[in-house]
Amino acid sequence: MKKQAMQQAIDQALAQGQSKQAIYSELQASAANPGQLAYLLAATATPARRRQYQVKNHTLIAVMMGFSLLSLGVGYQNGQLLGGQGVWMALFSALVPAAFAAGFSRWIAAAFNVYILYALIQLPQLVSQLPQGGWALGQGVMTLLTLLLTWHVRSLAFPDFNPMAMPRRDAQGQFIFRD
């Protein structure tokens, strides 16, 4: 079974109220790769979880859009310092958090996972720029805030991932699902 067909089967079964563990047991025989099936299940937020954590996700999206506006200013300032390319740098800087916000709004687990990695990679550089104050301080605070909020929302919406963004396994190595 191909990835798109598996995702459609997962979405249909979740809409019917089946548990993820039951879906995994049912589709495991027809899946070419059980690990891929487990990842797709872990990366799919159930309709109940989407409703339950909708406010937190909307808060995260609003914070990311605020971060996008802050990045617009930082990008313009940095672009002016680098030779007058402020507009292009501002647009590119604002596009990155806006793209993540779009992924969050569609409940795409990869958007949450990639943003967490992206923010963790940026933290050392932002910490070294904190003594400069100004935009750097605002950007550092916003990055830390969005990192923590993203991690929190991801852990609530996608509880079947371990902290390293891999599907959870039990002591025997079998995939386990909470929903």
MIPAVO-212342 format. One record per residue (C-alpha): residue number from 1; y, z negated, x; residue in one letter. Coordinates in steps of 0.05 Angstrom, whole numbers, always signed. Each point is the difference from the previous one (the first is absolute). Layout:
N
<milum num="NUM" north="Y" up="Z" east="X" residuo="a"/>
...
This chain:
179
<milum num="1" north="+0" up="+0" east="+0" residuo="m"/>
<milum num="2" north="+68" up="+19" east="+28" residuo="k"/>
<milum num="3" north="+58" up="-47" east="+8" residuo="k"/>
<milum num="4" north="+41" up="+27" east="-59" residuo="q"/>
<milum num="5" north="-61" up="-3" east="-46" residuo="a"/>
<milum num="6" north="-14" up="-72" east="+23" residuo="m"/>
<milum num="7" north="+72" up="-20" east="-13" residuo="q"/>
<milum num="8" north="-2" up="+30" east="-70" residuo="q"/>
<milum num="9" north="-65" up="-36" east="-16" residuo="a"/>
<milum num="10" north="+29" up="-65" east="+26" residuo="i"/>
<milum num="11" north="+63" up="+8" east="-41" residuo="d"/>
<milum num="12" north="-39" up="+16" east="-64" residuo="q"/>
<milum num="13" north="-48" up="-59" east="+10" residuo="a"/>
<milum num="14" north="+57" up="-49" east="+13" residuo="l"/>
<milum num="15" north="+37" up="+26" east="-62" residuo="a"/>
<milum num="16" north="-63" up="-16" east="-39" residuo="q"/>
<milum num="17" north="+0" up="-71" east="+27" residuo="g"/>
<milum num="18" north="-59" up="+4" east="+48" residuo="q"/>
<milum num="19" north="+1" up="-47" east="+61" residuo="s"/>
<milum num="20" north="+8" up="+30" east="+69" residuo="k"/>
<milum num="21" north="-67" up="-29" east="+21" residuo="q"/>
<milum num="22" north="-34" up="+36" east="-58" residuo="a"/>
<milum num="23" north="+36" up="+65" east="+17" residuo="i"/>
<milum num="24" north="-21" up="-6" east="+73" residuo="y"/>
<milum num="25" north="-73" up="-11" east="-20" residuo="s"/>
<milum num="26" north="+3" up="+59" east="-48" residuo="e"/>
<milum num="27" north="+33" up="+50" east="+47" residuo="l"/>
<milum num="28" north="-32" up="-22" east="+65" residuo="q"/>
<milum num="29" north="-60" up="+46" east="-8" residuo="a"/>
<milum num="30" north="+42" up="+62" east="-11" residuo="s"/>
<milum num="31" north="+52" up="-16" east="+54" residuo="a"/>
<milum num="32" north="-9" up="+35" east="+66" residuo="a"/>
<milum num="33" north="+33" up="-58" east="+36" residuo="n"/>
<milum num="34" north="-6" up="-71" east="-29" residuo="p"/>
<milum num="35" north="+57" up="-24" east="+45" residuo="g"/>
<milum num="36" north="+47" up="+52" east="-29" residuo="q"/>
<milum num="37" north="-20" up="-20" east="-70" residuo="l"/>
<milum num="38" north="+13" up="-73" east="+17" residuo="a"/>
<milum num="39" north="+68" up="+18" east="+29" residuo="y"/>
<milum num="40" north="+19" up="+40" east="-62" residuo="l"/>
<milum num="41" north="-20" up="-58" east="-45" residuo="l"/>
<milum num="42" north="+38" up="-50" east="+42" residuo="a"/>
<milum num="43" north="+61" up="+46" east="+1" residuo="a"/>
<milum num="44" north="+3" up="+6" east="-76" residuo="t"/>
<milum num="45" north="+39" up="-53" east="-37" residuo="a"/>
<milum num="46" north="-32" up="-15" east="-67" residuo="t"/>
<milum num="47" north="+43" up="+10" east="-62" residuo="p"/>
<milum num="48" north="+0" up="-75" east="-12" residuo="a"/>
<milum num="49" north="+26" up="-14" east="+70" residuo="r"/>
<milum num="50" north="+54" up="+53" east="-7" residuo="r"/>
<milum num="51" north="+24" up="-33" east="-64" residuo="r"/>
<milum num="52" north="-5" up="-70" east="+29" residuo="q"/>
<milum num="53" north="+39" up="+15" east="+64" residuo="y"/>
<milum num="54" north="+48" up="+53" east="-27" residuo="q"/>
<milum num="55" north="+61" up="-45" east="+7" residuo="v"/>
<milum num="56" north="-16" up="-17" east="+73" residuo="k"/>
<milum num="57" north="-12" up="+74" east="+15" residuo="n"/>
<milum num="58" north="+66" up="+19" east="-32" residuo="h"/>
<milum num="59" north="+34" up="-54" east="+41" residuo="t"/>
<milum num="60" north="-30" up="+29" east="+63" residuo="l"/>
<milum num="61" north="+23" up="+70" east="-20" residuo="i"/>
<milum num="62" north="+71" up="-27" east="-13" residuo="a"/>
<milum num="63" north="+1" up="-34" east="+68" residuo="v"/>
<milum num="64" north="-25" up="+64" east="+33" residuo="m"/>
<milum num="65" north="+56" up="+40" east="-33" residuo="m"/>
<milum num="66" north="+50" up="-52" east="+25" residuo="g"/>
<milum num="67" north="-31" up="+8" east="+69" residuo="f"/>
<milum num="68" north="+8" up="+75" east="-8" residuo="s"/>
<milum num="69" north="+75" up="-9" east="-12" residuo="l"/>
<milum num="70" north="+6" up="-47" east="+60" residuo="l"/>
<milum num="71" north="-38" up="+52" east="+42" residuo="s"/>
<milum num="72" north="+50" up="+52" east="-23" residuo="l"/>
<milum num="73" north="+56" up="-40" east="+33" residuo="g"/>
<milum num="74" north="-39" up="-17" east="+62" residuo="v"/>
<milum num="75" north="-22" up="+72" east="+9" residuo="g"/>
<milum num="76" north="+71" up="+25" east="-8" residuo="y"/>
<milum num="77" north="+27" up="-50" east="+51" residuo="q"/>
<milum num="78" north="-55" up="+17" east="+50" residuo="n"/>
<milum num="79" north="+8" up="+74" east="-11" residuo="g"/>
<milum num="80" north="+75" up="-4" east="+15" residuo="q"/>
<milum num="81" north="-16" up="-36" east="+65" residuo="l"/>
<milum num="82" north="-49" up="+54" east="+20" residuo="l"/>
<milum num="83" north="+47" up="+58" east="-5" residuo="g"/>
<milum num="84" north="+26" up="+8" east="-70" residuo="g"/>
<milum num="85" north="-65" up="+13" east="-36" residuo="q"/>
<milum num="86" north="+13" up="-58" east="-48" residuo="g"/>
<milum num="87" north="-15" up="+35" east="-65" residuo="v"/>
<milum num="88" north="-68" up="+26" east="+22" residuo="w"/>
<milum num="89" north="-20" up="-66" east="+31" residuo="m"/>
<milum num="90" north="+23" up="-37" east="-63" residuo="a"/>
<milum num="91" north="-41" up="+45" east="-46" residuo="l"/>
<milum num="92" north="-62" up="-6" east="+43" residuo="f"/>
<milum num="93" north="+7" up="-76" east="+6" residuo="s"/>
<milum num="94" north="+8" up="-7" east="-76" residuo="a"/>
<milum num="95" north="-58" up="+47" east="-15" residuo="l"/>
<milum num="96" north="-53" up="-44" east="+33" residuo="v"/>
<milum num="97" north="+8" up="-62" east="-44" residuo="p"/>
<milum num="98" north="+11" up="+44" east="-62" residuo="a"/>
<milum num="99" north="-66" up="+35" east="+13" residuo="a"/>
<milum num="100" north="-35" up="-67" east="+5" residuo="f"/>
<milum num="101" north="+32" up="-22" east="-65" residuo="a"/>
<milum num="102" north="-27" up="+63" east="-33" residuo="a"/>
<milum num="103" north="-70" up="-17" east="+24" residuo="g"/>
<milum num="104" north="+7" up="-72" east="-25" residuo="f"/>
<milum num="105" north="+22" up="+25" east="-68" residuo="s"/>
<milum num="106" north="-64" up="+41" east="-5" residuo="r"/>
<milum num="107" north="-44" up="-59" east="+23" residuo="w"/>
<milum num="108" north="-25" up="+38" east="+61" residuo="i"/>
<milum num="109" north="-37" up="-49" east="+44" residuo="a"/>
<milum num="110" north="+12" up="+42" east="+62" residuo="a"/>
<milum num="111" north="+75" up="-6" east="-10" residuo="a"/>
<milum num="112" north="-6" up="-76" east="+1" residuo="f"/>
<milum num="113" north="-47" up="+1" east="+61" residuo="n"/>
<milum num="114" north="+42" up="+50" east="+40" residuo="v"/>
<milum num="115" north="+65" up="-38" east="-15" residuo="y"/>
<milum num="116" north="-31" up="-65" east="+24" residuo="i"/>
<milum num="117" north="-21" up="+34" east="+65" residuo="l"/>
<milum num="118" north="+68" up="+35" east="+7" residuo="y"/>
<milum num="119" north="+38" up="-65" east="-9" residuo="a"/>
<milum num="120" north="-44" up="-39" east="+48" residuo="l"/>
<milum num="121" north="+11" up="+54" east="+53" residuo="i"/>
<milum num="122" north="+76" up="-4" east="-10" residuo="q"/>
<milum num="123" north="+6" up="-76" east="+3" residuo="l"/>
<milum num="124" north="+3" up="-9" east="+76" residuo="p"/>
<milum num="125" north="+55" up="+52" east="+6" residuo="q"/>
<milum num="126" north="+39" up="-31" east="-58" residuo="l"/>
<milum num="127" north="-6" up="-70" east="+29" residuo="v"/>
<milum num="128" north="+28" up="+24" east="+67" residuo="s"/>
<milum num="129" north="+60" up="+30" east="-37" residuo="q"/>
<milum num="130" north="+16" up="-64" east="-40" residuo="l"/>
<milum num="131" north="+50" up="-28" east="+50" residuo="p"/>
<milum num="132" north="+44" up="+62" east="-12" residuo="q"/>
<milum num="133" north="+12" up="-23" east="-71" residuo="g"/>
<milum num="134" north="+30" up="+47" east="-52" residuo="g"/>
<milum num="135" north="-46" up="+54" east="-28" residuo="w"/>
<milum num="136" north="-57" up="-22" east="+46" residuo="a"/>
<milum num="137" north="-2" up="-69" east="-31" residuo="l"/>
<milum num="138" north="+0" up="+28" east="-71" residuo="g"/>
<milum num="139" north="-54" up="+50" east="+18" residuo="q"/>
<milum num="140" north="-43" up="-54" east="+33" residuo="g"/>
<milum num="141" north="+5" up="-45" east="-60" residuo="v"/>
<milum num="142" north="-15" up="+57" east="-49" residuo="m"/>
<milum num="143" north="-60" up="+22" east="+42" residuo="t"/>
<milum num="144" north="-29" up="-70" east="+1" residuo="l"/>
<milum num="145" north="+13" up="-9" east="-75" residuo="l"/>
<milum num="146" north="-32" up="+66" east="-18" residuo="t"/>
<milum num="147" north="-59" up="-13" east="+46" residuo="l"/>
<milum num="148" north="-15" up="-67" east="-32" residuo="l"/>
<milum num="149" north="+11" up="+26" east="-71" residuo="l"/>
<milum num="150" north="-43" up="+62" east="+13" residuo="t"/>
<milum num="151" north="-56" up="-41" east="+29" residuo="w"/>
<milum num="152" north="+3" up="-47" east="-60" residuo="h"/>
<milum num="153" north="+0" up="+55" east="-52" residuo="v"/>
<milum num="154" north="-56" up="+38" east="+36" residuo="r"/>
<milum num="155" north="-44" up="-62" east="+2" residuo="s"/>
<milum num="156" north="+10" up="-11" east="-75" residuo="l"/>
<milum num="157" north="-7" up="+72" east="-22" residuo="a"/>
<milum num="158" north="-57" up="+19" east="+48" residuo="f"/>
<milum num="159" north="-41" up="-64" east="+10" residuo="p"/>
<milum num="160" north="-60" up="+38" east="+25" residuo="d"/>
<milum num="161" north="+32" up="+15" east="+67" residuo="f"/>
<milum num="162" north="-7" up="-49" east="+58" residuo="n"/>
<milum num="163" north="+62" up="-13" east="+42" residuo="p"/>
<milum num="164" north="-16" up="+61" east="+43" residuo="m"/>
<milum num="165" north="+1" up="+46" east="-61" residuo="a"/>
<milum num="166" north="-75" up="+11" east="-1" residuo="m"/>
<milum num="167" north="-44" up="-12" east="-62" residuo="p"/>
<milum num="168" north="-28" up="-71" east="-2" residuo="r"/>
<milum num="169" north="-73" up="-13" east="+18" residuo="r"/>
<milum num="170" north="-44" up="-60" east="-12" residuo="d"/>
<milum num="171" north="-42" up="-35" east="+54" residuo="a"/>
<milum num="172" north="-55" up="+52" east="-6" residuo="q"/>
<milum num="173" north="+49" up="+58" east="+10" residuo="g"/>
<milum num="174" north="+0" up="+23" east="-72" residuo="q"/>
<milum num="175" north="+66" up="+21" east="-32" residuo="f"/>
<milum num="176" north="+26" up="-50" east="-50" residuo="i"/>
<milum num="177" north="+54" up="+8" east="-53" residuo="f"/>
<milum num="178" north="+40" up="-53" east="-38" residuo="r"/>
<milum num="179" north="+17" up="+40" east="-62" residuo="d"/>
